[in-house]
Amino acid sequence: MPFEIVCNNCGTPLYSGMDIKQANNILKLYNNRCKKCGELLSTKDFILKIEPIEK
């Protein structure tokens, strides 16, 4: 998947897909908490990481 939003604490994917989504819209779906570990998440804590696609 070319675009993912994951929890910084436990690595659980909150969104994976082909469409680029704004992190704040994804976080609203989960009341700003990770759906697995319950960590409070903020858009200020997100890091943009670009990785090449492996062939």
Secondary structure, 3 states (H helix, E strand, C coil): CCEEEECCCCCCEEEEECCCCCHHHHHHHCCCECCCCCCECCHHHCCCCCCCCCC
